Amino acid sequence: MTDITLTAEEKQRLARRLSDYCDEHFDLTLEQFDAEFFVDFIAKAFGPAFYNAGIDEAIRTHMAYSDRIQEEMDLKKIDEI
């Protein structure tokens, strides 16, 4: 798996959301640098689990469509005499 990389804008947006969440739920104020550092940690520590869950979901979706296509193709077969 490749490293999870965020654009500067994504990281800033996530840092603001994290900072707002911590302030609202924990009465904890995170400065921008701390929030961005925390976002980096979350991406590195938890990102692979979320990434793998997304891959697993894509595989399940692909398999469901593949099964559906197979069923449709079987219905189109010409009966042999």
C-alpha positions in Angstrom: 0.0 0.0 0.0 1.2 3.5 -0.7 1.4 6.1 2.0 -1.8 8.1 2.5 -1.0 11.7 1.3 -3.2 14.7 1.8 -3.1 17.9 0.0 -2.3 21.0 2.1 -6.0 22.0 1.7 -7.3 18.6 2.9 -4.9 18.6 5.8 -6.0 22.1 6.9 -9.6 21.3 6.5 -9.2 18.1 8.6 -7.1 19.9 11.2 -9.9 22.6 11.5 -12.5 19.8 11.9 -10.4 18.0 14.5 -9.7 21.2 16.4 -13.4 22.1 16.4 -14.3 18.6 17.6 -11.8 18.6 20.4 -12.9 22.1 21.5 -16.6 21.1 21.4 -16.4 17.7 23.0 -13.4 17.9 25.3 -13.0 21.6 25.9 -9.5 21.1 24.5 -8.0 23.8 22.3 -5.6 22.6 19.6 -3.4 25.1 17.8 -3.1 24.6 14.0 0.3 22.9 14.2 -0.9 20.5 16.9 -4.0 19.7 14.9 -2.1 19.1 11.7 0.4 16.9 13.6 -2.6 15.0 15.0 -4.1 14.6 11.6 -0.8 13.2 10.3 -0.8 10.7 13.2 -4.4 9.6 12.5 -3.7 9.2 8.8 -0.6 7.1 9.5 -2.0 5.0 12.4 -5.6 4.5 11.3 -5.5 5.2 7.6 -4.4 1.7 6.5 -7.4 0.2 8.3 -9.8 2.6 6.5 -8.0 2.1 3.2 -8.3 -1.7 3.5 -12.0 -1.4 4.4 -12.5 0.6 1.3 -10.7 -1.9 -0.8 -12.7 -4.7 0.7 -15.9 -2.9 -0.1 -14.8 -2.3 -3.6 -14.1 -6.0 -4.0 -17.5 -6.9 -2.6 -19.2 -4.4 -5.0 -17.2 -5.8 -7.9 -18.1 -9.4 -7.1 -21.8 -8.5 -6.8 -21.8 -6.8 -10.2 -19.7 -9.7 -11.7 -22.3 -12.2 -10.3 -25.1 -10.1 -11.7 -23.5 -9.9 -15.2 -22.9 -13.6 -15.1 -26.6 -14.2 -14.4 -27.6 -11.8 -17.2 -25.3 -13.5 -19.6 -26.6 -17.0 -18.7 -30.2 -15.7 -19.4 -29.1 -14.7 -22.9 -27.7 -18.1 -23.8 -29.5 -19.8 -26.6 -31.1 -23.1 -25.7 -29.5 -26.0 -27.5 -31.7 -28.4 -29.4 
